[in-house]
Amino acid sequence: MESPTHKIDCYKNKVALEIEWNNKDPFYDRDLNNFRLLFDLRAISVGVIITRSDELQDIFNELGRGDSYGASTTHIGKLLPRIEGGSGAGCPILVFGMTKNLYEDDSDV
């Protein structure tokens, strides 16, 4: 079934996966709208978004990269209000926000 939408990052068995790490936060609107449309067309059963938690900003700051990962880029604090506001419509959405616990400093290796 063809539909004029943004191409999904990964797709398998009616699961659509988007990875948003450091884009501008309006990319979430595009992804959620795409999930809604594809769900309505019965092309997907669930949408999944992997992004970063807000707390990773502390690590980026410590690494001297904080300016590159600012408040207007994609992080879970920008995504959840959109989902809670109904942006995904009826599409079930699973969100993973990567936290500090997953960071491993291997600079000594």
TORBALUM-570996 format. One record per residue: residue in three letters; y, z, x of N, C-alpha, C in turn. Coordinates in steps of 0.001 Angstrom, whole numbers, padded with zeros to 6 digits, always signed. Layout:
AlaYZXYZXYZX ...
! end
This chain:
Met-001167+000000+000855+000000+000000+000000+001226+000000+000899 Glu+002075-000997+000761+003285-001059+001568+004431-000385+000843 Ser+005252+000282+001639+006420+000954+001115+007489+000935+002206 Pro+008735+000664+001829+009793+000583+002854+010254+001971+003301 Thr+009436+002638+004116+009759+003986+004565+009772+004034+006085 His+010222+005135+006596+010127+005433+008026+008649+005551+008376 Lys+008249+005049+009527+006853+005197+009946+006592+006639+010344 Ile+005469+007158+009884+005035+008522+010160+004591+008605+011625 Asp+004875+009730+012289+004453+009889+013682+002938+009781+013819 Cys+002207+010506+012977+000739+010485+013006+000232+010524+011570 Tyr-000847+009780+011314-001412+009725+009969-002924+009591+010083 Lys-003635+010425+009336-005088+010304+009258-005567+011032+008017 Asn-006464+010400+007289-007104+011005+006114-006091+011588+005131 Lys-005032+010834+004863-003994+011202+003903-003169+012424+004321 Val-003189+012727+005635-002339+013777+006199-001280+013093+007049 Ala-000013+013366+006726+001105+012807+007479+001685+013891+008374 Leu+001869+013586+009658+002354+014558+010629+003624+014038+011285 Glu+004651+014871+011276+005905+014560+011963+006168+015637+012999 Ile+006609+015231+014181+006991+016162+015235+008485+015990+015457 Glu+009227+017056+015178+010682+017039+015350+011038+018129+016352 Trp+011427+017725+017542+011667+018693+018592+013146+018839+018936 Asn+013838+017728+019124+015241+017828+019519+016050+016673+018950 Asn+015801+016330+017719+016610+015331+017022+017751+016035+016303 Lys+018625+015280+015714+019659+015870+014858+018980+016310+013557 Asp+019459+017396+012972+018759+017971+011821+018678+017065+010590 Pro+019526+016022+010402+019298+015131+009255+017955+014381+009303 Phe+017295+014383+010460+015974+013766+010522+014997+014480+009597 Tyr+015211+015779+009364+014376+016499+008406+014515+015913+007005 Asp+015728+015534+006616+015928+014931+005299+015122+013648+005179 Arg+015160+012842+006232+014395+011589+006245+012910+011879+006115 Asp+012392+012837+006884+010963+013154+006858+010531+013682+005497 Leu+011298+014612+004948+010938+015198+003655+010998+014175+002534 Asn+011991+013306+002560+012078+012245+001560+010894+011296+001693 Asn+010525+010995+002908+009382+010120+003148+008091+010766+002648 Phe+007906+012057+002927+006731+012766+002407+006707+012699+000880 Arg+007845+012957+000252+007928+012930-001210+007510+011568-001745 Leu+008073+010501-001170+007766+009153-001632+006295+008815-001432 Leu+005776+009077-000251+004376+008748+000037+003409+009588-000789 Phe+003775+010824-001078+002959+011673-001947+002961+011106-003368 Asp+004141+010726-003864+004236+010144-005205+003432+008857-005323 Leu+003353+008111-004238+002572+006865-004220+001084+007120-003963 Arg+000712+008375-003792-000666+008803-003501-001179+008264-002163 Ala-000254+008009-001249-000640+007549+000086-000938+008732+001007 Ile-000344+009906+000711-000648+011115+001474-000947+012257+000512 Ser-001675+013248+001015-001978+014449+000228-001167+015642+000700 Val-000722+015600+001960+000043+016705+002542+000919+016164+003671 Gly+002062+016815+003852+002933+016514+004986+002960+017708+005920 Val+002928+017443+007221+002938+018487+008233+004106+018225+009180 Ile+004870+019268+009474+005963+019143+010438+005765+020190+011526 Ile+005786+019722+012773+005760+020617+013927+007154+020585+014525 Thr+007726+021758+014713+009081+021864+015247+009161+023113+016108 Arg+010345+023452+016533+010507+024641+017362+011120+025766+016542 Ser+010772+026990+016899+011385+028139+016236+012793+028324+016795 Asp+013599+029037+016065+014963+029304+016514+014976+030094+017826 Glu+013985+030948+018024+013965+031822+019195+013759+031085+020509 Leu+013302+029831+020469+013140+029083+021714+014473+028786+022385 Gln+015561+028908+021622+016886+028685+022200+017120+029629+023383 Asp+016597+030847+023300+016741+031804+024406+016105+031275+025688 Ile+014930+030671+025562+014251+030114+026737+015045+028935+027287 Phe+015529+028061+026399+016312+026915+026868+017569+027385+027595 Asn+018193+028432+027091+019372+028994+027747+019026+029518+029139 Glu+017907+030236+029247+017472+030777+030541+017169+029665+031542 Leu+016679+028531+031052+016352+027404+031916+017565+026525+032220 Gly+018727+026900+031661+019931+026106+031876+019977+024837+031060 Arg+019165+024754+029998+019087+023556+029147+019594+023842+027740 Gly+020205+024998+027532+020635+025416+026205+021601+024460+025535 Asp+022483+023812+026312+023441+022881+025722+022760+021658+025112 Ser+021599+021294+025640+020869+020132+025123+020136+020429+023816 Tyr+019909+021711+023536+019170+022135+022350+020062+023043+021515 Gly+021035+022466+020862+022028+023268+020165+021707+023522+018705 Ala+022676+024089+018027+022519+024491+016627+022349+023307+015687 Ser+022821+022129+016076+022722+020981+015170+021453+020165+015395 Thr+020577+020629+016289+019323+019909+016514+018207+020543+015688 Thr+017072+019870+015656+015978+020294+014786+015331+021586+015275 His+015309+022559+014389+014582+023805+014587+014294+024366+013199 Ile+013391+025315+013144+012865+025776+011854+013949+026343+010938 Gly+014996+026913+011518+016090+027452+010708+016841+026379+009931 Lys+016760+025142+010391+017378+024019+009673+016405+023411+008660 Leu+015113+023587+008881+014101+022971+008019+013792+023799+006772 Leu+013575+025095+006933+013123+025915+005803+014067+025893+004600 Pro+015395+025967+004776+016263+025880+003590+016114+024554+002836 Arg+015827+023502+003546+015627+022202+002889+014356+022226+002032 Ile+013295+022772+002590+012032+022857+001848+012188+023795+000650 Glu+012795+024952+000890+012994+025919-000195+013901+025366-001285 Gly+014766+024440-000925+015651+023793-001892+014989+022645-002643 Gly+013735+022351-002322+012997+021329-003060+013031+019939-002469 Ser+013454+019803-001225+013568+018465-000634+012248+017716-000534 Gly+011145+018422-000443+009851+017746-000382+009291+017412-001744 Ala+010004+017805-002793+009575+017614-004190+008172+018193-004355 Gly+007231+017423-004880+005897+017947-005160+004928+017884-004003 Cys+005341+017299-002896+004424+017153-001762+004178+018496-001092 Pro+002919+018899-000944+002635+020115-000182+003036+019904+001279 Ile+003707+020890+001853+004199+020750+003223+003769+021966+004029 Leu+003179+021709+005181+002776+022741+006121+003688+022632+007336 Val+004287+023760+007745+005241+023760+008850+004750+024672+009962 Phe+004823+024176+011185+004536+024976+012373+005809+025082+013185 Gly+006256+026297+013446+007406+026534+014308+006932+027164+015607 Met+007007+026409+016700+006536+026894+017993+007424+028052+018454 Thr+006809+029156+018875+007542+030369+019236+007502+030626+020746 Lys+008234+031649+021158+008267+032051+022573+006878+032408+023096 Asn+006031+032922+022228+004685+033330+022655+003879+032174+023232 Leu+004259+030948+022887+003517+029789+023370+004061+029244+024685 Tyr+005156+029827+025168+005766+029381+026410+005086+030054+027589 Glu+004700+029248+028557+004095+029772+029785+004901+029248+030965 Asp+005476+030147+031711+006262+029785+032887+005300+029482+034039 Asp+005202+028208+034364+004302+027812+035453+005077+027300+036661 Ser+006337+027752+036782+007183+027277+037892+006698+027786+039245 Asp+005881+028832+039276+005360+029356+040538+004101+028623+040993 Val+003570+027761+040153+002310+027067+040469+002551+025927+041411 
! end
